[in-house]
Amino acid sequence: MEASVLDAPRSPTTPAYDRTVSRALVHRWALSEVFLTDSVATGEGTFTAAAQLPLSHGYFRDHAAGRSFHDPLLVLESCRQAVTYASHLHEEVPQDTTFMVTSWTLDITEPEALRCGERPGELRMDAEVTQRGRRGGRLRRLAFAMDLTLDGRTLGRLTMDTNCTPTDQYHALRHMQRGTTVPTAFTLPAEPAGVPVDPARVRRLDPANTVLDAVQLDPGTLTARLSPRTHRNRSMYDHPYDHVPAMVFSEAARQCALLLGVEDTVTPQTDAGRVLRLHGRFLKFAELDDAVCLTAAREGDGGQETFRMSAVQQDETVAEVRVALG
């Protein structure tokens, strides 16, 4: 029978996998979107967190190929939840705080560790706070680094940088920037911005999980529009965001990379096309009610072929994401 962390003796510094944490403390509305199960302080600025990776999920398990492996973006979302929860639990950031990811890097150093077993995956995150920034006596910036293991096997490493702003100040800032009430994902129409990409071309089964419209491919380059239909995806937009979140840009970069790097050389039945490295920088708020134009290209990186996506809104770059597939 397959072993599980649940079967091992517990110690005060061993996180549990038997129930999810409060959805409010990972900023989620739906229980089905909570993957974090525990977080235990292990020292000054260090903690160990745990997450259960499901074997069935409408977004993270919706892949035309590679279903025998856990989605690296599910690992990324689990780490985001661990960071948010630890900020509240271990760093005493008040609950009425809005978090914004400014950058993150996920390195999957042992891709075989993503292989699914009979049970849901058990992700362990050994983490430390690497930087703190304060203003007015309150934490406004937190940076983290995590060593990742999955089902007891070394998986990789993650770093993440976040800004944390009191929610009332956040809403005041957003209103000041626009001069009017800021629309949310749930108040906007979801009409496509051009022809939606065929789900099969980006390894998806459900069209609701595609994020690209009006795709144009040239040798080694791509242009597209970020689809407004994404606003209706309740995994990407679990609650009423008023801007495009980092996870949506990361998914867009993956789909651009799949179109550029895998479509012509790998059959849809193979497991190729997994994200092995993702580095994102999120530079400005991307408004939901204005077009986000995407450009992507192949890019060499130390002998490993990568793909770089830039997102532009009103002539300003709002996000840049680099992805390596394997």
C-alpha positions in Angstrom: 0.0 0.0 0.0 1.2 3.5 -0.8 2.7 5.3 2.1 1.4 8.7 3.3 2.5 11.5 5.5 -0.8 10.8 7.4 0.6 7.4 8.4 3.8 8.9 9.9 4.1 9.8 13.6 3.4 13.5 14.2 5.7 15.9 16.0 5.1 19.5 17.0 6.8 20.7 13.8 5.2 18.3 11.4 2.3 19.8 9.6 -1.0 17.9 9.2 -2.9 16.9 6.0 -6.2 15.9 7.5 -8.2 19.1 7.0 -7.9 22.4 5.1 -7.2 25.7 6.9 -9.8 28.5 7.1 -10.6 29.8 3.6 -10.7 33.4 4.9 -7.0 33.1 5.8 -6.0 32.2 2.3 -8.4 34.7 0.7 -10.7 32.2 -0.9 -14.5 32.0 -1.1 -14.8 28.4 -2.1 -13.7 25.5 0.1 -12.9 23.5 -3.1 -10.2 26.1 -3.9 -8.4 25.7 -0.6 -5.4 23.3 -0.8 -3.4 24.4 2.3 -3.9 22.1 5.2 -1.5 23.4 7.9 1.3 25.7 8.8 3.7 25.3 11.8 6.2 27.9 13.0 9.7 26.3 13.2 11.7 29.3 14.3 12.1 33.0 14.0 10.8 33.7 10.5 10.6 30.1 9.5 7.7 27.7 9.1 6.7 24.5 7.5 3.4 24.4 5.5 1.4 21.5 4.0 -1.0 21.3 1.1 -3.0 18.4 -0.4 -3.0 18.3 -4.2 -6.3 16.9 -5.5 -6.5 14.2 -8.2 -9.7 15.8 -9.5 -10.3 19.5 -10.1 -12.1 21.5 -12.7 -9.1 23.7 -13.5 -5.9 22.3 -12.2 -6.7 18.7 -13.4 -8.2 19.8 -16.8 -5.4 18.7 -19.1 -5.6 16.8 -22.4 -2.3 15.2 -21.6 -0.1 14.9 -18.5 -2.9 13.8 -16.2 -0.6 11.4 -14.5 1.3 14.4 -13.1 0.3 17.1 -10.7 0.1 20.6 -12.3 3.0 22.8 -11.4 0.6 25.8 -11.3 -1.3 23.9 -8.6 2.0 23.8 -6.6 2.4 27.5 -7.3 -1.2 28.3 -6.0 -0.5 26.1 -2.9 2.6 28.1 -2.2 0.6 31.4 -2.6 -1.9 30.1 -0.1 1.0 29.2 2.3 2.4 32.7 2.0 -0.9 34.4 2.7 -1.7 32.1 5.6 1.8 32.5 7.2 1.6 36.3 6.8 -1.6 36.2 9.0 -0.7 33.4 11.4 3.1 33.8 11.9 3.8 37.5 10.9 0.6 38.9 12.5 -0.6 40.7 9.4 -4.2 41.8 10.1 -6.9 39.9 8.2 -8.2 43.0 6.6 -5.2 43.2 4.3 -5.0 42.9 0.5 -2.0 40.9 -0.8 -0.4 41.6 -4.2 2.2 39.3 -5.7 4.9 41.4 -7.3 7.2 38.5 -8.4 7.5 34.8 -8.1 9.8 32.1 -9.3 9.0 28.4 -9.3 11.8 25.9 -10.1 10.8 22.2 -10.6 14.2 20.6 -10.2 12.9 17.0 -10.0 9.9 16.8 -12.5 9.4 13.1 -11.8 8.3 14.0 -8.3 5.1 15.5 -9.9 3.9 12.0 -10.8 0.5 11.2 -9.2 0.0 8.2 -6.9 -3.2 6.6 -5.7 -3.7 9.2 -3.0 -3.9 13.0 -3.4 -0.4 14.6 -3.4 1.1 15.8 -0.1 3.1 18.9 -0.7 5.5 20.1 2.1 6.9 23.6 2.0 9.9 24.4 4.3 9.9 28.2 4.2 11.5 31.3 5.5 10.8 35.0 5.4 13.7 36.5 3.5 12.7 40.2 3.7 10.3 42.4 5.5 9.4 46.0 4.7 7.5 48.2 7.2 5.8 51.6 6.8 4.0 53.4 9.6 4.7 50.5 12.0 2.9 48.0 9.7 4.3 45.3 7.5 3.9 46.4 3.9 6.2 43.9 2.1 7.1 40.3 2.7 9.4 38.0 0.7 9.6 34.3 1.1 11.7 31.3 0.0 10.5 27.7 0.1 12.1 24.3 -0.4 9.4 21.9 -1.8 8.9 18.2 -1.4 6.0 16.2 -2.8 5.1 12.8 -1.3 8.4 12.8 0.4 10.4 13.5 -2.7 12.5 16.6 -3.5 10.5 18.7 -5.9 12.1 22.2 -6.2 12.2 25.7 -4.8 10.0 28.7 -4.9 10.6 32.4 -4.1 7.8 35.0 -3.8 7.6 38.7 -3.1 4.4 40.3 -2.0 3.0 43.7 -1.0 0.4 43.8 1.7 -1.8 46.8 2.0 -4.7 47.5 4.5 -7.8 46.7 2.5 -9.4 50.1 3.1 -6.3 51.9 1.8 -6.1 49.5 -1.2 -9.7 50.4 -2.3 -9.0 54.1 -1.8 -5.9 53.8 -3.9 -7.7 52.0 -6.7 -10.5 54.5 -6.7 -8.0 57.4 -6.8 -6.2 55.8 -9.7 -9.3 55.5 -11.8 -11.4 58.4 -10.5 -14.4 56.1 -10.3 -15.7 52.9 -8.8 -13.5 50.0 -9.9 -15.3 47.2 -11.7 -14.8 43.6 -10.6 -14.6 40.4 -12.5 -18.2 39.6 -11.6 -19.7 42.8 -12.9 -18.2 42.8 -16.4 -19.3 41.1 -19.6 -17.5 38.0 -20.7 -17.6 38.3 -24.5 -14.5 37.0 -26.3 -11.9 39.5 -27.6 -11.7 37.8 -30.9 -11.8 34.0 -31.7 -11.0 31.9 -28.6 -8.1 29.5 -28.9 -9.0 25.9 -29.5 -8.7 24.2 -26.0 -6.9 21.2 -27.6 -4.1 23.5 -28.8 -3.2 24.5 -25.2 -3.8 21.0 -23.8 -7.2 21.8 -22.3 -10.4 19.9 -22.3 -12.8 22.6 -21.0 -12.9 25.8 -23.0 -13.6 27.7 -19.8 -9.9 27.1 -18.9 -8.4 28.8 -21.9 -7.3 32.4 -21.5 -6.2 33.4 -25.0 -8.3 35.0 -27.7 -7.3 36.3 -31.2 -4.1 34.2 -31.4 -1.8 35.0 -34.3 1.3 32.7 -34.7 4.4 33.5 -36.7 7.6 31.4 -36.6 8.9 31.8 -33.0 6.5 34.6 -32.0 2.8 35.0 -31.0 0.3 37.7 -30.3 -3.0 37.3 -28.5 -5.5 39.0 -26.3 -6.2 38.0 -22.7 -9.7 36.7 -22.8 -12.5 38.4 -20.8 -14.1 35.0 -20.5 -11.5 34.2 -17.9 -13.4 36.5 -15.5 -16.1 33.7 -15.2 -13.6 31.0 -14.3 -14.2 30.5 -10.5 -10.8 29.0 -9.9 -8.9 31.9 -11.5 -11.4 34.4 -10.1 -12.6 32.8 -6.9 -13.7 36.1 -5.5 -14.4 39.5 -7.1 -10.9 40.7 -8.1 -10.7 44.2 -9.5 -7.5 43.5 -11.5 -5.9 40.6 -13.4 -4.2 38.4 -10.8 -0.7 36.9 -11.1 -2.0 33.4 -11.5 -4.0 34.3 -14.7 -0.9 35.9 -16.2 1.1 32.7 -15.3 -1.6 30.5 -17.0 -1.5 32.8 -20.1 2.3 32.5 -20.3 2.0 28.7 -20.1 -0.6 28.6 -22.9 1.5 30.9 -25.1 4.5 28.6 -24.5 2.5 25.5 -25.4 1.5 27.1 -28.7 5.0 28.2 -29.5 7.0 25.2 -28.2 5.1 22.0 -28.2 2.3 22.1 -30.7 4.4 21.3 -33.8 6.7 18.7 -32.2 4.8 16.7 -29.6 1.6 14.7 -30.0 -1.3 15.5 -27.6 -1.1 12.1 -26.0 2.4 12.7 -24.5 3.2 14.2 -21.1 5.6 16.8 -22.5 4.7 20.5 -21.9 4.9 20.6 -18.1 6.1 23.8 -16.6 9.6 23.2 -15.2 10.4 26.9 -14.4 8.2 30.0 -14.2 9.4 33.5 -13.3 6.9 36.3 -13.2 7.1 40.0 -12.6 3.8 41.9 -12.0 4.5 45.5 -12.5 1.2 47.4 -12.5 -2.5 46.8 -12.0 -4.0 45.3 -15.1 -7.5 46.6 -15.4 -10.3 44.2 -16.2 -12.3 46.5 -18.4 -9.6 47.3 -20.9 -7.7 45.1 -23.4 -4.6 43.3 -22.3 -2.4 42.5 -25.3 0.0 39.6 -25.1 3.2 39.0 -27.1 5.3 35.9 -26.6 8.5 34.6 -28.2 11.1 31.8 -27.9 14.1 32.8 -25.8 17.3 31.0 -25.1 18.4 30.8 -21.4 21.7 29.0 -20.7 21.0 26.3 -23.2 17.4 25.7 -22.1 14.7 27.0 -24.5 12.3 29.2 -22.7 9.4 31.4 -23.7 8.9 35.0 -22.7 5.4 36.6 -22.5 4.8 40.3 -22.1 1.4 41.8 -21.2 0.7 45.4 -22.3 -2.3 47.6 -21.5 -2.5 51.1 -22.8 1.1 51.0 -24.0 2.4 50.1 -20.6 3.9 46.7 -19.6 1.8 45.3 -16.7 3.4 41.8 -16.4 6.3 39.7 -17.8 6.5 36.0 -17.4 9.1 33.5 -18.5 8.3 29.8 -18.8 10.4 26.7 -19.5 8.6 23.6 -20.5 9.7 19.9 -20.5 
